[in-house]
Amino acid sequence: MAQRTYDDPCRIALTMDLVGERWALLVVRELIFGPKRFRDLRVGLPNASQNVLSQRLRELEENGIVRRVELGPPASTHVYELTERGRQLEPVLIALSRWGAQIPSPQDAETSTDAFMLLLKALHLPPAREVPTLAVRLVVGTDSFDVEVSPTSVEVTRGAHAHVQATARADVPTLWKLISTDLTVAAAVDAGTLDVTGDRSVAQRFFTFFGLPRS
């Protein structure tokens, strides 16, 4: 099936011709922090059918936004990754995430882990005074991300790569509450929804670097 087009020379319309189809930008979102296999994309996008997801990947590949890479032994499989042009969409996704942060989510809707990590970049609140950079590892299920947050930036890396001061293990809803409500690290630990190793005070300060944008 041919891609639909707005048939409009406006650069916004031309961009939407490439990434405006349903699920396209969300595929890009799931690849921001590194390559994924098709089945891993299905986990992050559970409501996208296999056929639709395959079609979006083909279109994104044809348009130079995603590429398929063959992995040699012992994996002997292929993954999808963003091209440089695809990675240039990250600021767009961050802006959209920030813009939509206060839109109520449907009840029982699940946010993917990658979407939450991107949200951290969108909801960074620079502190009023200079403070040291904090490095915390966030573990959600079998996935982990090293997050370094400073007064001016947030760096998120999938996997355990950096020396961190604390490790926080929780599901995405708990992590979201830690940055969007008055829930404290101590209260979440007491409730059994959060496990923290390392410096707990660092973990508590870490979550204060984020919050909903002020209207």
C-alpha positions in Angstrom: 0.0 0.0 0.0 1.4 3.4 -1.0 2.1 6.0 1.7 -0.5 8.7 1.9 0.6 12.2 1.2 -0.7 15.7 2.1 0.5 16.8 -1.4 1.5 20.1 0.2 4.9 21.7 -0.2 4.9 23.1 3.4 7.9 21.6 5.2 5.6 20.5 8.1 3.4 18.6 5.6 6.5 17.1 3.9 7.7 15.9 7.3 4.4 14.5 8.3 4.4 12.6 4.9 7.4 10.7 6.3 6.6 10.3 10.0 2.9 11.2 10.3 1.5 7.7 9.8 0.1 6.1 12.9 2.9 4.5 15.1 5.7 5.9 13.0 7.0 8.4 15.6 6.4 5.9 18.3 8.7 3.4 16.5 11.3 6.2 16.4 10.7 6.7 20.2 11.4 3.1 20.9 14.8 3.3 19.0 16.1 6.5 20.6 18.2 4.6 23.2 19.5 2.0 20.8 18.7 -0.8 18.4 15.9 -3.3 19.0 14.7 -6.6 17.5 11.3 -6.7 16.0 9.9 -8.6 19.0 11.4 -6.0 21.4 9.5 -3.3 19.4 6.3 -5.3 19.9 6.9 -5.2 23.6 7.2 -1.4 23.6 4.3 -1.0 21.2 1.8 -3.8 22.3 -1.2 -2.2 20.6 0.4 -2.1 17.2 -0.4 -5.1 15.2 2.5 -7.1 13.7 1.4 -6.2 10.1 1.1 -2.5 10.9 4.4 -2.4 12.7 6.1 -4.2 9.8 4.7 -1.7 7.4 5.8 1.3 9.4 9.3 -0.2 9.6 9.4 -0.7 5.9 8.3 2.9 5.3 10.8 4.4 7.8 13.6 2.3 6.2 12.6 3.5 2.7 12.7 7.1 3.9 16.1 6.8 5.4 15.0 7.1 9.0 15.5 3.5 10.2 17.9 0.9 9.0 18.0 -2.9 9.5 21.3 -4.3 10.7 22.3 -8.0 10.6 24.0 -9.2 13.7 26.5 -12.0 13.4 27.1 -15.0 15.7 26.2 -15.8 18.4 23.0 -13.7 17.8 22.5 -14.4 14.1 19.5 -12.1 13.9 18.8 -8.5 12.8 17.8 -5.4 14.6 16.4 -2.0 13.7 18.3 1.2 14.5 17.9 4.9 13.8 20.0 6.5 11.1 21.6 9.9 11.8 18.5 11.5 10.1 16.3 9.4 12.4 18.2 10.5 15.5 17.6 14.1 14.6 14.0 13.5 15.6 14.9 13.2 19.3 14.4 16.9 20.1 11.0 16.8 18.3 9.9 13.8 20.5 11.2 15.6 23.6 9.2 18.7 22.7 6.0 16.6 22.1 6.5 14.8 25.3 6.9 18.0 27.3 3.9 19.5 25.6 1.7 16.5 26.4 3.0 15.9 29.9 -0.1 17.3 31.6 -2.6 15.6 29.3 -4.4 12.9 31.5 -3.5 9.4 30.5 -6.2 6.8 29.9 -6.8 4.6 32.9 -4.8 1.4 33.0 -2.6 2.7 30.1 1.0 1.5 30.3 3.9 3.7 29.3 6.8 2.0 27.8 10.1 2.1 29.6 11.8 4.0 26.7 8.9 6.5 26.6 9.5 7.2 30.3 13.2 7.7 29.8 12.5 10.2 27.1 10.1 11.9 29.4 12.9 12.4 31.9 14.6 14.5 29.3 11.4 16.5 28.6 10.6 17.1 32.3 14.1 18.2 33.5 13.8 21.1 35.9 17.0 23.0 36.3 17.6 23.8 40.0 17.7 27.4 41.2 21.3 26.9 42.4 24.4 25.0 41.2 24.4 21.4 42.4 26.6 18.4 41.6 25.8 16.0 38.8 24.0 12.9 40.0 24.3 9.4 38.4 21.5 6.9 39.1 20.7 3.6 37.5 17.0 3.0 36.9 16.1 -0.7 36.5 12.7 -1.6 35.2 12.2 -5.4 34.9 15.2 -6.7 33.0 15.9 -3.3 31.4 18.3 -0.8 32.9 19.3 2.8 32.1 22.1 4.9 33.5 20.9 8.5 33.9 23.2 11.4 34.6 21.4 14.6 35.6 23.0 18.0 36.0 21.6 21.5 36.4 21.8 21.9 32.6 21.3 18.4 31.0 20.0 14.9 31.3 22.0 12.0 29.7 20.3 8.6 29.4 22.1 5.5 28.3 20.6 2.0 28.0 22.6 -0.6 30.0 25.0 -0.4 32.8 27.9 1.7 31.6 28.7 4.4 34.2 29.7 4.6 37.8 26.4 5.4 39.6 25.7 6.6 43.1 22.5 4.8 43.5 20.3 2.1 41.8 16.5 2.4 41.9 14.4 -0.6 40.9 10.7 0.0 40.2 8.0 -0.2 37.6 7.2 2.8 35.3 4.1 3.9 37.2 6.1 4.2 40.5 8.9 6.1 38.7 6.2 8.4 37.2 4.7 9.1 40.7 8.2 10.0 42.0 8.5 12.8 39.6 4.8 13.9 39.2 3.4 13.6 42.8 4.6 14.1 46.4 5.6 10.5 46.6 9.1 10.2 48.3 11.7 7.6 47.8 11.3 6.6 51.5 7.5 6.2 51.2 7.9 4.1 48.0 10.5 1.9 49.6 8.2 1.4 52.7 5.3 0.5 50.4 7.5 -2.1 48.6 7.1 -0.5 45.2 10.7 0.7 45.0 14.1 -0.9 45.9 17.1 1.4 46.3 20.7 0.4 46.7 23.6 2.8 47.2 23.0 6.3 48.5 19.3 6.7 49.1 19.7 10.5 49.6 21.1 10.7 46.1 18.1 8.8 44.7 15.7 11.3 46.5 17.5 14.3 45.1 17.6 12.7 41.7 13.8 12.7 41.4 13.5 16.3 42.4 15.3 17.3 39.2 12.2 16.5 37.2 8.6 17.7 37.3 5.6 18.8 35.3 6.1 22.0 33.3 4.7 25.1 35.0 1.7 26.5 33.1 
